Amino acid sequence: MKRRKFLHSTLTAGVGALVLPTIVPSSVFGKNAPSNKINIAHIGCGRIGRKHDMPFTIKHDLANVVAVCDVDKNRLTDAKKRVIDLYKKKTGQDNYVDPKMYTDYREVLLNKDIDAVVISTPDHWHAEIAAAAALAGKHVYVQKPTSLTVEEGRMLSNVVKKTNIILQVGTQQRSYAQFRVAAELVRNGRIGKLHTVKIGLTTDPAGPVGLVTAPPANLDYNKWLGSTPYMPYTEMAIHPQKGYERPGWMRIEQFGSGMITGWGQHHYDSASWGMDTELTGPISVQALAEFPKSGTWNVHGDFMAKAEYANGLTMYTSNIYPNGIRYEGSEGWIFVSRGNEKVTDSDPVPDDPNAKSLDASDPKILGSIIGENEIHLYKSEEQHLNWLECIKSGKQPISPIEIGHRACTICLITHIAMKVPGILKWDPVKERFLNSDTANKMLSRTQTSPYGINAIVNKY
């Protein structure tokens, strides 16, 4: 099916007749006009969107945020004001931009004057919207985790490769200097032969049973659920109706897998950089985890996981370790973390003003200079800026989809191992378990029509 015909049939399904807002194309006002910048729509306007992705996109002169989209009309209105306020702070102008408001992402993708989208939705929407945007020719910045199943992630990566759009995964630790420095030191043998990696993640608490009520009038709840099954509405399972604190959906398996994907993709991505395993994965994984026995929140609690790699490396992940990554080699160790830096106020980072973002068994390791002929890794000043620059240049960004998918896959198969006892043998090429039909059934899940990445990709 031709792309134009596909887009017309897919994106207009369920939208009805549209009167699209007009955004003046970049050719109208000249080289330095605001309209000559990359026109961006922000899809998903909750906590991470308004506190992280919006300000970090708007701060860069290459971007023009011209539209916002959310299925919660209150959050949509707040988002428009947030964009206006951020531009006023940046430019001093009250009316620098008048962002258009959408309640359906498909309408955003129909607007030919929008060049790119930032996807800050709940996790269960990431893969579908990213794939649809790529097929519509829009460049994509998508928050992690890139998918909730291995199958979704593979489909998304394949779509991006075919469409040649620039997709950046929101694993912004890649743009933090200390994570790059740690990976370079390890890759260049400064701690000898690497043999073990220990990753520390926090966990989510259990909670009470949420009060079932009718969904608020401002929220299109069925659309919010998207491809996931229907469940009765409770505010503690979705997001606060007042404020932007950590939302309850992050603690519901229907919409995410808990901290193993919530922060896991950050650390697995960074660790794979230092391990030189970015485009592969482990060959076995096993895990033990506690899950709540009651209450609305049902993601994992305390856990311990082990993964083994074909190159002889062993990786352990647990909440008993400090939040960060510890590389252990034959001649020392390096530990790297965000220190006490938080992306949002409710991020699970220890409040320790003395926390070190980079440490080593010997301070001389950290002072080592990487020589001209040694391994130098991709350097990025800031994740959103790198994405925008790559849209302009056509180069691949620091966190492309295939690397993101591979890091996310480690999260997802570890989550499966929490529920399937024993050592699970994994084939990172075929992306299948070799010794468990039960585990293989968990690599995908049923999607509720008309939503889901399957409905998007299978029509193409």
N, C-alpha and C positions, 0 to 999 in steps of 0.2 A: 504494500500500500504506500503511495506517495506520502511524504511527510505532511504536505499541506492538507491533503484529504484526511489523514490520520488526525492531525491537530483539530481540524474542524469537527470531526465526529466525536473525538474523545473529550476535548476541552469544553465543548458546548453542551455535552450531555448533562442534563439536570440543571443547567444554568438559565436556560430560557433566552428570550430576546434581550440583548444587552445594549445599553447606551454607554459606550466606553468614554471615560474621561480623556481629555486631550492633554498630552504632555508634549510641549514643543520640541521637535527633534533637534539634535545637537548642531545641525548645519545652519540654523537660522541666524544666530546672533554673533557668530564669529569665534575665533580661536579661544579667547580667554573668558567667554561668557559661561555662566553656570550651566547652561544647557549643553555645553560642549563636553561636560564631564560624563562619567559612567552613570546612567540613570538606574537607580536601585530601588527595588520594592522590598520591604521588610515583612516577612511572613511569620507570624507568631510573635506576640508582643507582651509576653509575660516577663518573669523575673530576669532570666538570662538575656533576653532580648533588650529590654530597656536599660538594664544596668551594665551590660557588657557590650553586646554586638552593636547596638545603636551608637553609643558614644565613640566606640573604636572605629566605626565606619565613617561617621560624620567628621571626625577630626582630620581626615585625610582629604586633601584638595582634589584628588582624582574622582571623588565620589559625590553624587547628588542623590540623597534619599528623597524620592518623589512620591512614594506610595507606602501605605501600611495596610496589613491584612490580618484580621483575627476574627474568630467565630464568636468571641465575647465582645459585644458592642461597647460595654463600658471600657474594656481594655483597649479597644480600637480607638475610642475617643481620646483616652489617655495617651495612646501612642502618637497620635497626630500632634497633640500638645507637646509631648516629649521631644519630637523631632523639631518642631518650631522653636522650642526653648533652647535646644542644643545649638541650632543654627544662629539664634539671636546671640547666645553667649559667644559663639565663634566669630560672627561677622559684625555684631552690633546692629543688625537690621531686623526690624520687627516682622517684615514680610518677605524674607529672603526666599522662602519656599512655602508652598501651600500643598502639603501632601494629600493625595487622593486616598480615600478609604474604601477598602474592599472587605467583604465577609466570606468570599469564596476565592481560594487561590487560583482556580481555573480562570477566573476573570482577569486576574493579574497577568497570567501567561498569554492571554489573548491580545494584550496591549503591545503592539509592535515597537513602541517607543521606550519600553522598559528593557534595559540591556541585561540586567542581572538581578538575582534575588538572594537575600540572606534568610536562611531558614532557621528559626529559633523556636520552633514548635515543640510540644511534647514528643518524646522519642518515637512513639508509634507512627508518627507522620513523616519522619525524616526521609526514608527511602522513597516513598511514593512521590512526594512533592519534588524531591531532587531529580528523580527520573523524568517526571513530567516536564520539569523546567528544562532539563537537558534536551529533551525531544522537541521542545519549543524554541530551542536555540538560545536559551538564557544561560549565562554563566551563573555558577552556584557557589555560595558559601553555606555549608551545612554543619550545624552543631553535631557533636558526637552524642551518643553512639551513631554511627552511620546507618545501622539497621538493627532490628530486633531478632532477626534470624540470619543464618549463614546464607540461605537461599536468596533472601532479599538483597543482602550485600553483594553477592555475586552478580545478580541481575543489574543492580545499579552500576557496578564497575563496568560491566559490559556495555551498558547504554552510554556511559560517559566516553568510553573509548571510541564508540562508533560515531558519536556526534561531534567530538573534538572541541567541546566547550571546556572552559577552565573551571574545574571544581576544586575548592579548597575545603578540607575538613577542619573543623574548629578545635583541633588538638594544638592549641596555641603554645603549649610547652615547647614545641619545636622552635619557636621564635624567642624563647628565653635563653640567654647566653649560657647560663650554667648547665643546662641540659645538653647543649651542643658541645661545650667544653668537656664535660664528663664523657660523652660518647667518643669524642676525638681522642682523649687520653687513653681510653680503654682500647679503642680500635688500633691505636699506635703502640700498644704494648707497655704502657707506663706502669701497669700493675702486674706485668708478666702475662702468663697465659690465663685468660679468663676461664673460670670453670663453673661459677655459681652466681646467680642473680637473685636477690631477695627484694620483693616489692611489698610495701606496706600500704594498705587501704583501710579507711575507716568503714564503719557499718551503719546501717539505719536502725532505729529503734522499733520495737513493736508498739502497738497502740490500741486504743479501745475500738469498739464497734461504732462506726459512723452513723449518724442520724439520717435516715432516709427521708427525703423531702422531694417535692416537685422541683425540677431544674429551674433556676431563676430565668425570668423572661429575657434578660439580656444575653443569655447563652444559648446558642444552637447546639444543644447537647448531643443529638444524634450525629451531627456533623463532627463534633468534637471527638466522639467515640471512633468515628471513621471506620477503619477495617476491622476493629476489634469487636467482640460480641457485646450485646447489650448488657448493661448492669444497672441496677437502680442507682439513682443519683444520690451521692452524699458529698457535701462540701469538702470533707477531710480527705476524700479520695481523688478530688480533682484539683482545684486551686482556690485560694482564699477569695472571697468576693470583695473584701476590703484589704488593700495592701498587696505586697508582692514578696511575701516570705516564701521559704522553700515549700513548693507545692506537694500535696499528698500523692499525686500520680507517680511521683518518683519512687514511691514505696509500694506500688501496686504492680504485680508481675504482668498484668494485662497490658500495661503501658511501658514497662521497663523491667530491668532485672536487678535493680538495686545498685549498690556501689560497685559491683563487679563490672557493670557497664558505665555507671555514672561517672566514676573517676578512673575505672580500670582502663578504658581506652587511652586516656592520657598517658598513664604509666607504662602500659604495654607498648604503646607507640614509641615512647622515649627509650624504653629498655631495648626494643628491637633495633633501634638506631645504633646503640652501643654494642649489641650482640651481633650485628651484621646479619640479621635474619628478617629484614623488613618485608621481603617478598616471598617468604615461606611461612612456616609455622612449626609448632611442636609435632613430635611423632607419637607422643602419649600424654595423657592428662588424667589426673585423679584428684578428688577433692572430698572433704568433709565439711558440712555446714549445718548450722542450726537455723530453723525456720519458725516463725511465730505459730503457736498452736491455737490462737484465737485473735480476734480483732480484725479490723479492715485492712491494715497494712500487712503485707504477706511476703515481702522480699527477704533475702537471706540476712542472717545476723552474723555471729562469729563464724569464721571459716579458716580453713587451711587448704591450699592447693599446691600441687606439684606438676610441673611440665618438663618433659625431656625432649631434647633436640637431636637431630641427626649428627650435628657437629660435636656432640658430647657435652653440651651445656645443660645445666639443670636450673630451672627457675622455680622459686617458691613464692607464693603470694598469700598474705594473711593480714588480718587486723592486729595481730600481736606485734608486728614490725612497725617502726616509725613510718609515717606517711612519706613515701619517697622511694627511691631506687638505690640499692646497694649492690655495686659490682665487686665481686671477690675474685682475685687472681692469685697466681702462685707467688707474687712478690708484693702483695698489698691489697688495699681496698679503696674504693671511692664511693661516697654517698652523695646523692643529689636530690634536692626537693625544691619546693617553692619558698622555703623558709616560713615566714609568717604572712606571706602575701595571699590575699583572697581575691577571687574574681567578683564575688558578691558577698554581702554581709553574712549570708547564711551558708557559705561554703564550709565544709568540714576540715578546716585547717587549725591546728593547735594555736592558741593565743600565747605564743612564746616570743617575746621581743628579741631573745638571744638565739633563736633558732638559726642554724647555719644552712644556707641554700647549697653549699658545696663544701665537702669535707673529705679528708683522706687519711689513711694510716700514717702517712708521712707528708708534712706540709710541702716538701720539695716536689712531690708529685704534681701538685696543683700549679707550681711555678714553672713546670717544664714547658719549653717552647716547642710547638709543632713545626718541624722543619719544612722547607720548601718542597721537598720530594716525598713528604709523608702524606697521610690521608687528611684531607681538609673537607669537612662536611658542609652542606648547604647552609648558608648564613642568611638569616632574615631578621630585619629590624623589628617587625611587628606583623602578626598573622594576617590581619585584614589588609594592611598596606601591601604585603607581598602578593595577596590575591589580586588586588587592583592593578598592581604593576604588571602582573602576569597576563591579565586581561588585555592590557595595552601592548605588551611585547609578544604574546603568544607562547611564552615559555611555560614550562610546568611549574606549579607552585611547590612550596616546601612540604605540604601535606596533601598529595594527590590521592585520588580515590582508591587506587589499588593498595597503596600502603595503609590507608585508613581502614579499608575492608579487612586486610590481614590482621591489623591490631584488634579490630572489633571482633574478628573471628576467635581470637584467643579468649576474649571476654565471654563470648557465647558458648564455646565448648567447655570452658571452665564452669559456667553456670549449669550446663547439662551434666557435667561430672559431679556437681553437688547433689544431683538427684539420682544418678545411676551409679551404683556401687562398683568398686573395682577399678582396675587400670583400663582406661579406654585407649585403644590404639587409633591414631589419627593419620590419615593420608592427606598432607597439605597440598598435594597436586590435584587429586580428585575431590578434595574437600568432603570426605566421607569417613565415618568410623569403620574400622576393619573388623571389629569383633562385637558389635552390638546393634541389632536391629532397633531396639528400644531407643537408643541414643540417636540413631539416624532419623527416626520419626520426629525428633525434636529439632531438626535442622530447618524445618519450615513449619508453618501453621496456617490454618484456614483463615481466609480473609472474607470479610463481610461485604457483599456487593452493595453499591457500585464502587466501593473504595478498595484500596490496596494497590501495591506495585504491579501485581499480576494483571489487573484490569488495564493498567497503563501500557505495560510492555508487550503483553500478548496481542494487542491490537496493532502493534507497529509492524 
